[in-house]
Structure formats: C-alpha cells, structure tokens
Amino acid sequence: MEKMFCLGVVLGAIGGALLVANSYKARSLVKKSQAEVMQKVDEMMDERLNAQKSDENGEEKKKTKK
C-alpha cells in the first residue's frame, strides 16, 4: 500500500513537472505563486525580527533599571 502511494506521488510529481514545462500558462502561474509565497515569507521574517529586536530592547531596559 505504501509503495503504491509513493509511486503515485512520484508519478504525479513527474506529470506536474512535464505539464509546467510544456505549458506557458501553468509556468507563469507557478512563478506568480512562488513570488507571492516568497513575499509572505519575507513579511513574516521581518515581523519576527522586529519582535525579537523589541524583546531585546525591553530586556536591556529592565537590566539597566536594576
């Protein structure tokens, strides 16, 4: 059962790659989706970095008050 599932995943991936390689619309859709995902990841990373900086600044202020 697991072998059939793995085989289906592999064949699906190969079929999807062939479809994208031969279709301009599919290729442009994939590129657009990748750009959107990368933009969202960048925004999330910026938010995390800002949160870490604000946490570090808060800890430094607490240390200097003591």
Backbone torsions as a table, in degrees:
resi	resn	phi	psi	omega
1	MET	NA	-45.6	179.7
2	GLU	-66.4	-35.1	179.4
3	LYS	-65.2	-40.2	179.5
4	MET	-66.3	-38.9	178.6
5	PHE	-63.7	-46.9	179.3
6	CYS	-62.0	-40.7	178.2
7	LEU	-63.4	-41.4	177.9
8	GLY	-64.1	-39.7	178.2
9	VAL	-64.5	-44.3	-179.6
10	VAL	-64.0	-46.4	179.9
11	LEU	-64.8	-37.2	176.9
12	GLY	-65.0	-40.4	178.4
13	ALA	-65.2	-42.2	178.6
14	ILE	-65.3	-44.6	178.2
15	GLY	-61.6	-42.0	178.1
16	GLY	-64.3	-40.6	178.3
17	ALA	-64.5	-40.4	177.9
18	LEU	-66.4	-39.7	178.7
19	LEU	-62.3	-46.8	-179.1
20	VAL	-66.5	-37.9	-178.3
21	ALA	-67.2	-29.4	-174.9
22	ASN	-104.3	-1.8	-176.8
23	SER	-123.0	120.9	-179.6
24	TYR	-64.9	-41.2	-179.3
25	LYS	-63.5	-44.3	180.0
26	ALA	-65.5	-40.6	179.8
27	ARG	-63.8	-43.9	179.6
28	SER	-68.1	-33.7	177.0
29	LEU	-65.4	-41.9	178.7
30	VAL	-64.2	-44.1	179.4
31	LYS	-63.0	-41.5	179.3
32	LYS	-63.7	-43.8	179.2
33	SER	-64.7	-40.2	177.5
34	GLN	-62.3	-41.6	179.4
35	ALA	-63.8	-41.1	178.7
36	GLU	-64.5	-42.2	179.5
37	VAL	-64.4	-44.4	-179.7
38	MET	-62.9	-38.6	178.4
39	GLN	-63.9	-43.7	179.4
40	LYS	-66.3	-38.6	177.8
41	VAL	-64.4	-42.2	177.4
42	ASP	-60.7	-42.2	178.7
43	GLU	-63.5	-42.8	179.1
44	MET	-64.1	-40.8	179.2
45	MET	-65.7	-40.0	177.1
46	ASP	-61.4	-42.7	178.9
47	GLU	-62.7	-43.0	179.7
48	ARG	-64.9	-43.1	179.4
49	LEU	-63.0	-41.9	178.4
50	ASN	-64.8	-38.6	178.4
51	ALA	-65.4	-41.0	178.5
52	GLN	-65.3	-41.1	179.2
53	LYS	-63.6	-42.3	-179.7
54	SER	-68.1	-35.6	176.6
55	ASP	-65.4	-42.2	179.5
56	GLU	-65.3	-40.2	179.1
57	ASN	-65.6	-38.8	178.4
58	GLY	-64.7	-40.0	179.0
59	GLU	-68.1	-39.1	179.4
60	GLU	-65.2	-39.2	179.3
61	LYS	-65.6	-39.4	178.6
62	LYS	-64.7	-39.3	-179.5
63	LYS	-66.8	-39.2	-178.3
64	THR	-73.7	-26.0	178.5
65	LYS	-70.9	-31.5	-178.2
66	LYS	-74.3	NA	NA
